[in-house]
Amino acid sequence: LGNGGSTLHVLQCLEEQYGDQWTSFTVLVIHSGGYSQRLPNASALGKIFTALPFGDPVFQMLELKLAMYIDFPRHMKPGVLITCSDDIELYSTGVTETITFDKPGFTALAHPSDLAVGTTHGVFVLDPSSFSGKGGLEYVSCYRFLHKPDVETMQQSGAVCVRGDRPQLSSSGSRGGSGTASECVYTDSVFYIDHSTARQLLMFYKQMGTLRCEIDAYGDFLQALGPGATPDYTKNMSNVSKEDSGLVEVRQQLYSLLQGTALNVIVLNNSQFYHIGTTQEYLFHFTAESKLRFELDLQPVAFSIFPDTAETLDQLSVMQSILEPGCVVGPGSVVEYSRIGPEVSVGRGSIVSGCYINFSVDIPSNCFLSSVSVKISGRVEYVTVVFGVGDDLKKSVKLLSDIHSLRFFGASLPECLDLWSLEASDQLFSSEDARLGLWTARIFPVCSTPSESVRMSLNMLNSVRHMSAFKLSGFQLLSVEEMLTHKDVEDMLKFRKQIYDEICLQRQKEKS
């Protein structure tokens, strides 16, 4: 459905459960995180349940969201607040300033960002007459909303401001580049819909009957708003993950429904927006000297059993895991919900999630390793996903003859298939709509124990790294896409609970 379609679906569920009563509620909608193809350790359980390296026991993204928004409901009229699950908004306002959601239409928070950030986010074109750019918090009306615009579009539409000054088109007029240090745009994060607008959207959803395409709550709702909105975006498919028939029509209907609705913007000048939706961002914010790490006081080791002998503590992130004495974790790596034996070494900049490793092995640097429990014909089995941290799981091609452009840990997919004795055919991919990619490639062996599945997947990886053969032809193989349809969440949570109980037990022993 996309996050827009799921928002509409949530409104319908509220109405079914509460009748007309729901229009007096203040509702928080958090999109729990789609397929999470750019941060696959969050794919099975949802990004909103991502562990954070602080708290005892560790906090998840959900707790942080609730803490960040704790002041909002008191200053909010009935309506719906919409947020994603992989971003963190930190802000400070004056003692007397409050963030209030009480205006009709939409109200969005805005954060100053450099132009490069603007190209991957929503950008507000603010109305210069209502905006001074001074103070911590300002209520501004928005002329129009741009979705992931290029730098030239931002400059031409008047979105670029000079910091600490009234918004004006940057005087440099330079095209391309990311502008000078004082130039900024105001980018989106959380937004609020008042109850009468939410009701209109629900009516629209009911009239449509079945939704046959993905709707984006940011691109498809917000681009219709403000006096400067034009319907041009309805035909622009450059940011669409999946081109569905009917998307243009649905966008046009949404545009005519929402056109003329106000878009109010609350500009937070002392604020920072952090995104942790990709493996690179995740590793950077959790292990490097990032500003977020400092602001939230993220810990190198959170709620874990960790050998005292281990070194390079400052550049790690270990969350709810048991690491036995003798194991080594390289700087810049993250380990979560895992149990790691004494003869294991993890290289630099790797992610190890939900794994049980009780044999001697060297996990290479920049490696992504995540175990998933699956239920197949009533039996619980295990599959471990392994990739390079930088591999692009979103990339897909339409033709078998093009799969050489897909890269697995630096090697082309056909090279890997040769080493694994697998044949490149349509049957190798699980997708129905002929999307051939690492996401849909059936290359991961199903095993009967968690540690065996880690061993097999690392054997696969090592065969590619050393260009030596490793036969996969005898195994039942799944794609990541299929793992998610067969996932056994209960079994994965059971493994986490065992680790949790053991850490608690160890702590009690230490206390006594």
C-alpha positions in Angstrom: 0.0 0.0 0.0 2.9 2.4 0.6 2.8 4.6 3.8 0.0 6.7 2.3 -2.2 3.7 1.7 -1.5 2.3 5.1 -2.4 5.6 6.7 -5.8 5.5 5.0 -6.2 1.9 6.0 -5.5 2.8 9.7 -8.2 5.6 9.6 -10.6 3.0 8.3 -9.7 0.5 11.1 -10.2 3.3 13.6 -13.6 4.1 12.3 -14.6 0.4 12.2 -13.6 0.0 15.8 -14.8 3.3 17.3 -17.5 4.7 14.9 -17.7 8.5 14.9 -15.8 8.6 18.2 -12.5 8.4 16.4 -12.8 12.0 15.2 -12.3 13.2 18.8 -9.0 11.3 19.2 -5.5 12.4 18.9 -3.8 9.6 17.0 -0.1 8.8 16.5 0.6 6.8 13.3 4.1 5.4 13.0 4.9 3.5 9.8 6.8 0.5 11.1 9.1 0.3 8.1 8.2 -1.5 4.9 10.6 -4.1 3.5 13.6 -2.2 4.9 15.7 -3.2 2.0 18.5 -0.7 2.9 18.7 -1.9 6.5 17.7 -5.6 6.2 18.3 -6.5 9.9 15.1 -4.5 10.5 13.1 -6.3 7.7 11.7 -9.2 9.7 10.4 -7.3 12.8 10.1 -3.8 11.5 12.2 -0.7 11.8 10.2 0.7 14.7 11.6 -2.2 16.8 15.2 -1.4 16.0 17.4 -1.6 19.1 19.2 1.6 20.2 22.5 1.4 22.0 21.3 2.9 25.3 18.9 2.1 28.2 18.9 -0.8 30.5 17.4 -3.0 29.1 17.9 -1.5 25.6 15.4 1.0 24.2 13.9 0.4 20.8 13.0 3.1 18.3 9.4 3.0 19.5 10.3 4.2 23.1 12.4 7.0 21.7 9.6 8.2 19.4 7.2 8.2 22.3 9.7 10.1 24.5 10.4 12.7 21.7 6.7 13.4 21.1 5.6 13.2 24.8 4.7 17.0 24.9 2.6 17.0 21.7 -0.8 15.6 22.7 -1.4 18.4 25.3 -1.1 21.0 22.5 -3.0 19.1 19.8 -6.5 19.3 18.6 -8.1 16.0 17.4 -6.3 14.7 14.4 -3.5 12.4 13.3 0.3 12.8 13.7 2.2 10.8 11.1 5.9 9.8 11.4 8.3 7.3 10.0 10.2 4.7 12.1 13.7 5.4 11.0 14.2 9.1 11.8 15.0 11.0 15.0 14.1 14.6 15.4 15.9 16.4 18.2 15.0 20.1 18.8 15.2 22.8 21.5 12.8 25.6 21.8 12.6 28.6 24.2 10.9 28.1 27.6 7.7 29.9 26.5 7.6 28.3 23.0 5.4 25.3 22.4 4.8 23.2 19.4 1.0 23.4 18.8 -1.0 21.4 16.3 -4.3 23.2 16.2 -4.8 24.6 12.8 -7.1 23.2 10.1 -5.4 21.3 7.2 -1.9 19.9 7.5 0.8 21.1 9.9 4.4 19.9 9.4 7.6 20.3 11.3 10.6 21.7 9.3 14.3 21.5 10.0 17.1 23.5 8.4 19.2 21.3 6.2 21.9 21.8 3.6 20.9 21.5 0.0 22.4 18.0 -0.5 20.0 16.7 2.3 17.1 18.4 0.5 17.5 16.3 -2.6 16.5 13.1 -0.7 13.7 14.6 1.4 10.7 16.8 1.2 11.4 20.5 1.0 9.1 23.4 2.0 8.9 26.6 -0.1 8.0 29.0 2.7 6.0 32.2 2.3 8.6 34.9 2.7 6.1 37.4 4.2 5.3 35.1 7.2 8.9 34.0 7.9 11.8 35.8 9.6 14.3 33.0 10.1 14.9 34.2 13.7 14.2 32.5 17.0 13.9 28.9 17.8 10.4 28.3 16.6 8.2 30.0 14.0 4.8 29.3 12.6 4.9 29.9 8.8 2.6 29.2 5.9 3.9 27.1 3.1 3.6 28.1 -0.6 4.3 24.7 -1.9 6.0 21.4 -1.1 8.8 19.8 -3.3 9.4 16.0 -3.0 13.1 15.0 -3.4 13.9 18.0 -5.7 17.2 18.6 -7.4 19.3 21.6 -6.4 18.2 23.6 -9.5 14.5 23.1 -8.7 15.1 24.2 -5.1 16.8 27.4 -6.3 14.3 28.2 -9.0 11.2 27.7 -6.8 12.5 29.9 -3.9 13.1 27.1 -1.4 16.7 28.1 -0.7 17.2 30.4 2.3 20.2 32.2 3.6 20.5 31.2 7.3 19.7 33.8 9.8 18.2 36.0 7.1 14.8 36.3 5.4 14.3 33.7 2.9 15.6 34.8 -0.5 16.8 33.1 -3.5 20.5 32.5 -3.0 22.5 35.4 -4.5 25.1 33.1 -5.9 22.6 31.7 -8.3 25.0 28.9 -8.9 23.5 25.8 -10.4 24.4 22.3 -9.3 26.8 22.0 -6.3 25.3 22.1 -2.8 25.5 25.9 -2.3 27.5 27.8 0.2 27.6 27.1 3.9 25.0 29.7 4.8 22.5 28.4 2.4 19.8 26.0 3.6 16.4 24.5 2.8 13.7 23.5 5.3 13.1 19.7 5.1 10.2 17.6 6.3 9.8 15.0 9.1 6.6 14.6 11.1 3.3 16.0 10.0 -0.2 16.4 11.5 -3.6 16.2 9.8 -6.6 17.8 11.6 -9.6 15.6 12.0 -11.8 17.1 9.3 -9.1 16.6 6.7 -8.5 13.1 8.0 -12.2 12.4 7.5 -12.1 13.7 3.9 -9.2 11.3 3.2 -11.1 8.4 4.7 -14.2 9.2 2.6 -11.9 9.2 -0.5 -10.4 5.8 0.5 -13.9 4.3 1.0 -15.1 5.6 -2.4 -12.0 4.2 -4.1 -12.8 0.6 -3.1 -9.6 -1.5 -3.6 -6.3 0.3 -3.7 -4.1 -1.1 -6.5 -1.0 1.0 -6.1 1.4 2.4 -3.6 0.6 5.8 -2.2 3.3 7.9 -0.5 2.0 9.9 2.4 4.8 12.5 1.9 5.0 12.8 -1.8 1.3 12.2 -2.7 -0.4 14.1 0.1 1.9 17.0 0.7 2.6 17.9 -2.9 -1.1 18.7 -3.4 -1.0 21.4 -0.7 -0.3 25.1 -0.6 -1.3 27.9 -3.0 1.7 27.1 -5.3 0.8 23.4 -5.8 0.4 22.3 -9.4 -0.7 18.8 -10.7 2.6 18.3 -12.6 4.0 15.9 -10.0 1.1 13.4 -10.5 2.8 12.2 -13.7 6.4 12.3 -12.4 7.5 8.7 -11.7 11.2 9.4 -10.9 10.9 8.6 -7.1 8.4 5.7 -7.4 9.7 2.3 -6.2 7.1 0.4 -8.2 5.2 1.9 -11.2 1.7 0.7 -10.8 -1.0 1.2 -13.3 -3.5 3.7 -11.8 -1.0 5.6 -9.7 -1.3 8.7 -11.9 -5.1 8.6 -11.7 -5.1 8.2 -7.9 -2.6 11.0 -7.5 -4.8 13.3 -9.7 -7.8 12.4 -7.5 -5.9 13.1 -4.3 -4.7 16.4 -5.9 -8.3 17.5 -6.6 -9.4 16.4 -3.1 -6.6 18.2 -1.2 -6.0 21.2 -3.5 -6.4 24.5 -1.6 -5.9 22.7 1.8 -3.5 24.7 4.0 0.0 23.5 4.7 1.2 25.2 7.9 4.8 24.7 8.8 6.4 24.9 12.3 10.0 25.9 11.6 12.4 24.6 14.3 15.6 26.5 13.8 17.4 24.7 16.6 16.7 21.2 15.4 18.4 18.3 13.9 16.9 15.5 11.8 18.7 12.2 11.8 17.9 9.3 9.5 19.0 5.8 10.3 17.4 3.9 7.5 20.4 2.6 5.7 23.3 0.3 6.8 25.8 3.2 6.3 23.8 5.7 8.4 23.2 3.0 11.0 26.9 2.2 11.4 27.9 5.8 11.3 25.4 7.0 14.0 26.0 4.0 16.3 29.8 3.6 16.1 31.5 6.8 14.8 31.9 10.1 16.5 28.5 11.2 15.3 26.6 14.2 16.8 23.6 11.9 17.4 25.8 9.5 19.4 26.8 12.5 21.6 23.3 14.0 21.9 21.6 10.8 22.9 24.6 9.5 24.9 24.7 6.2 22.9 26.8 3.5 24.6 29.4 1.2 23.0 28.0 -1.7 25.1 24.3 -1.7 26.1 22.7 -4.4 28.2 25.1 -7.1 27.1 27.6 -9.6 28.5 30.9 -8.5 27.2 34.4 -9.8 28.0 36.5 -7.3 30.1 39.5 -8.2 28.0 38.0 -6.6 24.8 39.6 -3.4 23.5 38.6 -0.6 21.1 35.5 0.0 23.1 34.7 3.4 21.9 34.0 2.5 18.2 31.6 -0.3 18.7 27.9 -0.9 19.3 26.9 -4.1 21.1 23.2 -4.4 22.1 21.5 -7.2 24.1 24.2 -9.7 23.1 26.4 -12.3 24.8 30.0 -12.2 23.7 32.3 -14.9 25.2 35.9 -14.1 26.3 38.2 -14.5 23.4 36.0 -13.2 20.7 37.1 -10.0 18.9 34.9 -7.3 17.4 36.5 -4.8 15.0 36.0 -1.1 15.3 32.9 0.4 13.6 30.9 -2.8 13.9 27.4 -3.4 15.4 26.3 -6.6 17.1 22.7 -6.9 18.2 20.6 -9.8 19.7 23.5 -12.3 19.1 25.5 -14.9 20.9 29.1 -15.1 19.8 31.6 -17.8 20.9 35.2 -17.4 22.0 36.8 -18.2 18.6 34.9 -15.7 16.5 36.4 -12.5 15.1 34.2 -9.8 13.4 36.0 -7.4 11.1 35.6 -3.7 10.8 32.3 -2.0 9.8 30.2 -5.1 9.9 26.6 -5.7 11.2 25.8 -9.0 13.0 22.2 -9.4 14.0 20.2 -12.2 15.6 23.1 -14.7 15.1 24.2 -17.7 17.1 27.9 -18.4 16.3 29.5 -21.2 18.3 32.3 -22.3 16.0 35.7 -20.8 15.0 35.3 -18.2 12.2 36.5 -14.9 10.9 33.7 -12.7 9.7 35.1 -10.3 7.2 35.0 -6.5 7.3 32.0 -4.7 5.8 29.9 -7.8 6.1 26.1 -7.9 6.8 25.0 -11.0 8.6 21.5 -11.5 9.9 19.7 -14.8 10.9 15.9 -15.2 10.4 13.7 -18.0 11.8 11.3 -19.4 9.1 8.4 -21.8 9.3 8.3 -24.2 6.4 5.6 -26.9 6.3 5.0 -26.4 10.0 8.7 -26.8 11.0 10.9 -24.0 12.3 14.2 -23.7 10.3 16.9 -21.0 10.0 18.3 -18.9 7.2 21.1 -16.4 7.5 21.2 -13.5 5.1 24.7 -12.4 4.1 25.7 -9.5 1.9 28.3 -6.7 1.7 27.2 -3.7 3.8 27.2 -1.6 0.6 25.3 -4.1 -1.6 22.2 -2.6 -3.2 19.2 -4.8 -2.4 16.8 -2.4 -4.0 18.4 -2.7 -7.4 16.6 -5.0 -9.9 16.8 -5.7 -13.6 14.1 -7.0 -15.9 16.1 -9.4 -18.0 18.3 -12.4 -17.1 20.9 -11.1 -19.6 21.3 -8.0 -17.3 22.0 -9.7 -14.0 25.7 -9.2 -14.4 25.0 -5.6 -13.2 24.0 -7.0 -9.8 26.9 -7.1 -7.3 27.3 -9.4 -4.3 30.2 -8.5 -2.1 32.0 -6.9 -5.0 31.5 -9.8 -7.5 28.9 -9.9 -10.2 26.0 -12.2 -9.5 26.7 -14.6 -12.5 30.3 -15.1 -11.1 28.8 -16.0 -7.7 26.3 -18.4 -9.2 29.0 -20.3 -11.0 31.0 -20.7 -7.8 27.8 -21.9 -6.0 26.9 -24.4 -8.9 23.6 -22.6 -9.4 22.0 -21.9 -12.8 20.9 -18.4 -13.8 17.2 -18.9 -14.7 13.8 -17.4 -14.1 13.3 -20.1 -11.4 16.3 -18.6 -9.5 14.2 -15.5 -8.6 11.1 -15.5 -6.5 9.5 -12.3 -7.8 6.2 -12.6 -9.8 6.6 -9.3 -11.6 10.0 -10.2 -13.2 12.1 -8.1 -10.8 15.4 -9.8 -10.7 17.7 -8.6 -7.9 19.6 -9.6 -4.8 16.3 -9.2 -2.9 14.5 -11.9 -5.0 17.5 -14.2 -5.7 17.0 -17.7 -4.2 20.5 -18.1 -2.9 20.3 -18.6 0.9 20.4 -22.1 2.3 17.7 -23.3 4.8 19.3 -25.1 7.7 17.9 -26.9 10.8 19.9 -25.0 13.4 20.8 -21.3 13.8 24.6 -21.9 14.0 24.6 -24.2 10.9 22.8 -21.5 8.9 25.4 -18.9 9.8 28.2 -21.4 8.9 26.6 -22.1 5.4 26.1 -18.5 4.6 29.6 -17.6 5.6 30.9 -20.5 3.4 29.0 -18.9 0.5 30.5 -15.6 1.2 34.0 -17.0 1.6 33.7 -18.8 -1.7 33.1 -15.5 -3.4 35.9 -13.7 -1.5 38.4 -16.4 -2.4 36.9 -17.4 -5.8 36.7 -21.0 -4.7 33.7 -23.3 -5.3 31.0 -24.0 -2.7 28.1 -26.1 -3.9 24.6 -24.8 -2.9 22.8 -27.1 -5.3 21.8 -29.6 -2.5 20.1 -27.1 -0.3 16.6 -25.7 -0.2 17.2 -22.0 -1.1 15.2 -19.0 -0.3 15.3 -15.3 -1.3 15.1 -12.5 1.3 11.6 -11.8 -0.1 10.5 -15.4 0.6 12.1 -15.4 4.1 9.9 -12.6 5.0 6.8 -14.4 3.9 7.8 -17.5 5.9 9.3 -15.6 8.9 8.6 -17.0 12.4 8.6 -13.9 14.6 7.7 -15.9 17.7 10.9 -18.0 17.4 13.1 -14.9 16.8 11.6 -13.3 19.9 12.2 -16.5 21.9 15.9 -16.3 21.0 16.0 -12.7 22.1 14.3 -13.5 25.4 16.8 -16.3 26.1 19.6 -13.7 25.7 17.7 -11.2 27.9 17.1 -13.8 30.7 20.7 -14.8 30.7 22.0 -11.2 30.9 19.5 -10.6 33.9 20.7 -13.8 35.6 24.4 -12.8 35.2 23.6 -9.3 36.6 21.9 -10.8 39.7 25.0 -13.0 40.3 27.3 -10.0 40.0 25.2 -8.1 42.5 25.0 -10.9 45.0 
